[in-house]
Amino acid sequence: MPLYEHVFISRQDLSNAQAEGLVEHFSTVLADNGGKVVESEYWGVKTMAYKINKNRKGHYALLRSDAPSAAVQEMERLMRLHDDVMRVLTIKVDAHEEGPSVQMQKRDEREGRGDRDSRGDRGGFRR
């Protein structure tokens, strides 16, 4: 079966649990139509480059799937009809990348940084 990556943005006023519930809902839609979700990632709330439906932020999520095209079309149709989903992007890929996506790697790098005070002396400048 073909491999796909889906990224969708949901409204900012949803809770994290509701946004992750959307990921589970669309995963079951794929499973019901003969596909399977290989991996799913919830990226959290991010600021968008421009407003979509008067929203400046949105919940981002990634689904990596192995599904027939009919299942993907049905999932996209339901995503576009769903009131909480603002944008959908589906890409057909040759192979899924191993490990976390670039967005998750950025988050891990940010969490691994120390506080500003741990940078040491800055050339004799005082605060």
N, C-alpha and C positions, 0 to 999 in steps of 0.2 A: 504494500500500500504506500501511497505517497506520504511524504513527511511535510508537515506544516508548522509554522510559528505564527501565533496570533497574539497581538498586543491590543488591549482595549482600555479605554479611559472611561471611568464611571464618575458620577457627580460627586462634588466635594462634600456635600452635606450628608452623605452616608457615613455610618460608623465603619470602623475597620472590620468588624464582624460581618456586617452586611456586604461590604465589598468582597471579602473572602468568600462569602456565601454565593455571590455571583460567579466566582471562579468555579466553585463546586457545582453549581447549577449547569453551567455550560459544559463542564466536564461530563456530567451525566447525559446531556443531550448528545454529545459525541459518542458516548458508550452505548446509548440506546440505538444509535444508527450504525453500529458496526465498527466504530473507531475506538481508539484509546488515547488517553493523555499520558504521555511519557513523563512529563515534568511540568509543574506549574510553579510560578513565582509571583508573589505579591510584592510590588515595589514600594507601596505606600503612597502617601499624598505628595504630589509634586506640583510645582508652579509651571503653568503652561506658557508658551511663548506669546500666545494671543488668547483672547476670550473665546470660549465656545459656549453658546447659550447662556451668556452673562456669567459664566464661571471662570475664575482666574486659576483655580487649582482643580486637580482631579486625582482619583485613585487609579494608579496604573497597575496592570497585571499582564503576565506573559503566560501563554499556554504553548507547550510543545506537544504536537500530536502526531499520531500515526493513524490516518483515517482515510476512507474513500472520499472522493470529491462530493458525493451526495450528502454525506454527513457534515462536511465542512460548509456546504451551501445552506443546509438547514440550520446549523448553528449561527452562521452569519445572518440569516434571515431573522432568527429569533433575537439576536443581539441588536439588530437595527430597529426591531419593533419594541424592544424593552426601553422603558422610559428612563431608567437609571444609566444606561450606556450612552455616552456621547459620541465616541469615535471607535472605529474598529479598523485594524490593519492585519491582513493575512498574507503571509509570504510562503511560497512553496520552496523548500530547501532540499539540497541533495543529501545532507546528513546533519543531524543535530550536534551542536558543539558539546563537548564534555565539560562538566563543571558548571559553576554559576555563570549567569549572563554578565555582561559588562556593567550593567546597573547595580547588580548585587555585589560585584567586586569593588565598585566605588564606595558602596555603603560600608563594606568591611574595612576598607582603607581608612575611611573617616572615623569609624569607631575605634580603630587601633591607635589613633593619634593621642598624644598626651595633651595636657592642659598647656596654655600659653606660658604659664610660669615655669614649666619644665624645660624651656628652651635655653636656659642658662643666661650668662652675661651677654649683653648686646653692645659691646664696645664702650662701656662706661656710661651709657645713658641711664638716667634715673627716671623713675616714674613720678 
